[in-house]
């Protein structure tokens, strides 16, 4: 009986050849499961085609880049998306032979988008430069107006001085006013100098007081250190004398013990000699 053919599974792990074959980009991987998510490079490069769907075609435009979640994928899902959303680009993509040509084809539109974005960025910069130049022009005009006003004031002052000179007492009044301003300025300057000198004196007195306090604290601290050192020396000397007395007493006791043992040994020796003499006398008798 012929055996039935095993059915080929439709969901398979992502194969590396799918990336070039179906214009896919791996966006997420897992150490355990391998590829976890892929996206359509044609959606990224061109976006969905905006042509009307023909009769009987159920394709729909997608607002975002199409993505497929893994770890298992269906090749038929890739083909269905390409045929429905990128029919023209997919037809051109299939005619390309090498991997480099296919990759270059997908990057053309991305390059155009980058150039357009760059132009959009440069346009505001040009506007800002024009605005800055206009502001500089306005500032220069304002500066010129201020200079003109200053010249007018100067001329007005000179005219007033000339009018004073024309009168009989104008020159004397001008001299008196000038002397008064000079005297007031000198008084203000002297007052400022006096205030500065007073502040310097106060600072010097405060510094001298701080130095005196530091010297007093140092002397007091040094004196306390000397007192502590002196007490330590006295304690060490007392301990040394006590150890000497203890050592002397120990030596005296040892000497007394040795003398006692020597006397006892002599007494024992004398008794032994007396006993020998007694025994010898008895033997002779």
KAUR-V141331 format. One record per residue. N is the residue number from 1. RES is the residue in three letters. SS is DSSP state (A for helix, B for strand, O for the rest). OMEGA is omega in radians with two decimals (999 if undefined). D_LAST is the distance of its C-alpha to the last C-alpha in Angstrom with 1 decimal. Layout:
# KAUR-V141331
N RES SS OMEGA D_LAST
N RES SS OMEGA D_LAST
This chain:
# KAUR-V141331
1 UNK O -3.09 146.9
2 UNK O 3.13 146.9
3 UNK O 3.12 144.1
4 UNK O 3.11 145.1
5 UNK O 3.13 144.6
6 UNK O -3.13 141.8
7 UNK O -3.12 143.3
8 UNK O -3.11 142.3
9 UNK O -3.13 140.7
10 UNK O 3.12 142.8
11 UNK O -3.10 139.9
12 UNK B 3.01 137.6
13 UNK B -3.08 135.0
14 UNK O 3.10 136.5
15 UNK O -3.12 137.1
16 UNK A -3.10 137.0
17 UNK A 3.14 140.5
18 UNK A -3.05 141.9
19 UNK A -3.14 141.4
20 UNK A -3.04 144.0
21 UNK A -3.07 146.1
22 UNK O 3.10 146.9
23 UNK O -3.10 146.3
24 UNK B 3.11 143.2
25 UNK B 3.11 140.4
26 UNK B -3.12 136.9
27 UNK B -3.13 135.9
28 UNK B 3.12 132.7
29 UNK B 3.08 130.0
30 UNK B 3.13 126.9
31 UNK O -3.08 123.8
32 UNK O -3.01 123.9
33 UNK O -3.09 127.6
34 UNK B -3.10 129.0
35 UNK B -3.13 132.4
36 UNK B -3.12 133.0
37 UNK B 3.07 136.3
38 UNK B 3.10 139.1
39 UNK B -3.11 142.3
40 UNK B 3.13 145.8
41 UNK A 3.12 146.2
42 UNK A 3.03 150.0
43 UNK A -3.14 149.7
44 UNK A -3.06 147.6
45 UNK A -3.00 150.0
46 UNK O -2.99 153.4
47 UNK O 3.14 153.2
48 UNK O 3.12 155.2
49 UNK O -3.03 158.8
50 UNK O 3.07 161.3
51 UNK O -3.13 164.1
52 UNK O 3.13 165.6
53 UNK O 3.12 164.4
54 UNK O -3.13 166.9
55 UNK O 3.13 168.2
56 UNK O 3.13 165.6
57 UNK O -3.05 162.8
58 UNK O -3.07 160.2
59 UNK O 3.14 158.3
60 UNK O 3.09 157.4
61 UNK O -3.12 156.6
62 UNK O -3.13 152.9
63 UNK O -3.06 152.1
64 UNK O 3.08 148.7
65 UNK O -3.13 146.9
66 UNK O 3.12 146.4
67 UNK B 3.07 142.8
68 UNK B 3.14 141.3
69 UNK B -3.11 137.9
70 UNK O 0.24 135.7
71 UNK O 3.14 133.5
72 UNK B -3.05 136.3
73 UNK B 3.09 139.8
74 UNK O 3.12 143.2
75 UNK A 3.14 145.3
76 UNK A 3.10 148.4
77 UNK A 3.08 147.7
78 UNK A -3.10 147.5
79 UNK A -3.12 150.8
80 UNK A 3.12 152.5
81 UNK A -3.11 151.6
82 UNK A -3.12 152.8
83 UNK A -3.08 156.1
84 UNK A -3.03 156.8
85 UNK A -3.08 155.7
86 UNK O -3.01 155.9
87 UNK A -3.09 158.6
88 UNK A -3.13 160.1
89 UNK A 3.13 156.8
90 UNK A 3.10 155.2
91 UNK A 3.11 158.1
92 UNK A -3.10 157.7
93 UNK A -3.12 153.9
94 UNK A -3.14 154.3
95 UNK A -3.14 156.5
96 UNK O -3.03 153.7
97 UNK O -3.02 151.7
98 UNK O 3.12 148.6
99 UNK A 3.13 145.8
100 UNK A 3.13 146.4
101 UNK A 3.13 150.1
102 UNK A 3.14 149.3
103 UNK A 3.11 146.7
104 UNK A -3.14 149.1
105 UNK A -3.12 151.8
106 UNK A -3.09 149.7
107 UNK A -3.11 148.6
108 UNK A -3.09 152.2
109 UNK A 3.11 152.9
110 UNK A 3.12 149.6
111 UNK A 3.11 150.2
112 UNK A 3.14 153.6
113 UNK A 3.12 152.0
114 UNK A 3.12 149.5
115 UNK A 3.11 152.3
116 UNK A 3.11 154.3
117 UNK A 3.12 151.2
118 UNK A 3.10 150.7
119 UNK A 3.11 154.3
120 UNK A 3.11 154.0
121 UNK A -3.12 150.9
122 UNK A -3.11 152.8
123 UNK A 3.07 155.8
124 UNK A 3.13 154.0
125 UNK A 3.12 152.4
126 UNK A 3.11 155.9
127 UNK A 3.13 157.0
128 UNK A 3.12 154.1
129 UNK A 3.11 154.8
130 UNK A 3.13 158.5
131 UNK A 3.12 157.3
132 UNK A 3.12 154.9
133 UNK A 3.10 157.7
134 UNK A 3.11 160.0
135 UNK A 3.10 157.3
136 UNK A 3.12 156.8
137 UNK A 3.13 160.6
138 UNK A 3.13 160.7
139 UNK A 3.13 157.9
140 UNK A 3.12 159.6
141 UNK A 3.11 162.9
142 UNK A 3.11 161.1
143 UNK A 3.11 159.5
144 UNK A 3.11 162.9
145 UNK A 3.12 164.4
146 UNK A 3.11 161.6
147 UNK A 3.12 162.2
148 UNK A 3.10 165.9
149 UNK A 3.11 165.2
150 UNK A 3.11 162.9
151 UNK A 3.12 165.6
152 UNK A 3.12 168.1
153 UNK A -3.14 165.8
154 UNK A 3.12 165.2
155 UNK A 3.12 168.9
156 UNK A 3.11 169.5
157 UNK A 3.12 167.0
158 UNK A 3.10 168.7
159 UNK A 3.12 172.0
160 UNK A 3.10 170.7
161 UNK A 3.13 169.4
162 UNK A 3.11 172.7
163 UNK A 3.11 174.5
164 UNK A 3.13 172.3
165 UNK A -3.11 173.0
166 UNK A 3.13 176.7
167 UNK O -3.10 176.7
168 UNK O -3.10 176.4
169 UNK O -3.10 173.0
170 UNK A -3.10 171.6
171 UNK A 3.13 169.6
172 UNK A 3.11 168.1
173 UNK A 3.13 167.1
174 UNK A 3.13 165.4
175 UNK A 3.14 163.5
176 UNK A 3.13 162.5
177 UNK A 3.13 161.3
178 UNK A 3.11 159.4
179 UNK A 3.14 157.7
180 UNK A 3.11 156.8
181 UNK A 3.13 155.3
182 UNK A -3.14 153.4
183 UNK A 3.12 152.1
184 UNK A 3.11 151.0
185 UNK A 3.12 149.3
186 UNK A 3.13 147.4
187 UNK A 3.10 146.4
188 UNK A 3.14 145.1
189 UNK A 3.11 143.2
190 UNK A 3.12 141.6
191 UNK A 3.12 140.6
192 UNK A 3.12 139.0
193 UNK A 3.12 137.2
194 UNK A 3.12 136.0
195 UNK A 3.12 134.8
196 UNK A 3.14 132.9
197 UNK A 3.11 131.2
198 UNK A 3.10 130.3
199 UNK A 3.11 128.7
200 UNK A 3.10 126.8
201 UNK A 3.12 125.5
202 UNK A 3.13 124.4
203 UNK A 3.14 122.7
204 UNK A 3.12 121.0
205 UNK A 3.12 119.8
206 UNK A 3.12 118.5
207 UNK A 3.12 116.7
208 UNK A 3.11 115.2
209 UNK A 3.13 114.0
210 UNK A 3.12 112.4
211 UNK A 3.12 110.7
212 UNK A 3.12 109.4
213 UNK A 3.12 108.1
214 UNK A 3.12 106.3
215 UNK A 3.12 104.8
216 UNK A 3.12 103.6
217 UNK A -3.14 102.1
218 UNK A 3.14 100.4
219 UNK A 3.14 98.9
220 UNK A 3.13 97.7
221 UNK A 3.13 96.2
222 UNK A 3.13 94.5
223 UNK A 3.11 93.1
224 UNK A 3.10 91.7
225 UNK A 3.13 90.1
226 UNK A 3.12 88.4
227 UNK A 3.13 87.1
228 UNK A 3.13 85.7
229 UNK A 3.13 84.1
230 UNK A 3.10 82.6
231 UNK A 3.11 81.1
232 UNK A 3.13 79.7
233 UNK A 3.12 78.1
234 UNK A 3.12 76.6
235 UNK A 3.13 75.2
236 UNK A 3.12 73.7
237 UNK A 3.12 72.1
238 UNK A 3.10 70.6
239 UNK A 3.14 69.2
240 UNK A 3.11 67.7
241 UNK A 3.13 66.0
242 UNK A 3.11 64.7
243 UNK A 3.11 63.2
244 UNK A 3.13 61.6
245 UNK A 3.11 60.1
246 UNK A 3.13 58.8
247 UNK A 3.14 57.3
248 UNK A 3.12 55.7
249 UNK A 3.12 54.2
250 UNK A 3.11 52.9
251 UNK A 3.13 51.3
252 UNK A 3.13 49.7
253 UNK A 3.13 48.3
254 UNK A 3.12 46.9
255 UNK A 3.12 45.3
256 UNK A 3.11 43.8
257 UNK A 3.12 42.4
258 UNK A 3.13 40.9
259 UNK A 3.13 39.3
260 UNK A -3.14 37.8
261 UNK A 3.12 36.4
262 UNK A 3.13 35.0
263 UNK A 3.12 33.3
264 UNK A 3.14 31.9
265 UNK A 3.11 30.6
266 UNK A -3.13 28.9
267 UNK A 3.11 27.3
268 UNK A -3.13 26.1
269 UNK A 3.13 24.7
270 UNK A 3.12 22.9
271 UNK A 3.13 21.4
272 UNK A 3.13 20.3
273 UNK A 3.14 18.6
274 UNK A 3.12 16.8
275 UNK A 3.11 15.7
276 UNK A -3.14 14.5
277 UNK A -3.14 12.5
278 UNK A -3.14 10.9
279 UNK A -3.14 10.1
280 UNK A 3.14 8.8
281 UNK A 3.13 6.4
282 UNK A -3.14 5.2
283 UNK A -3.13 5.5
284 UNK A 3.14 3.8
285 UNK O 999 0.0
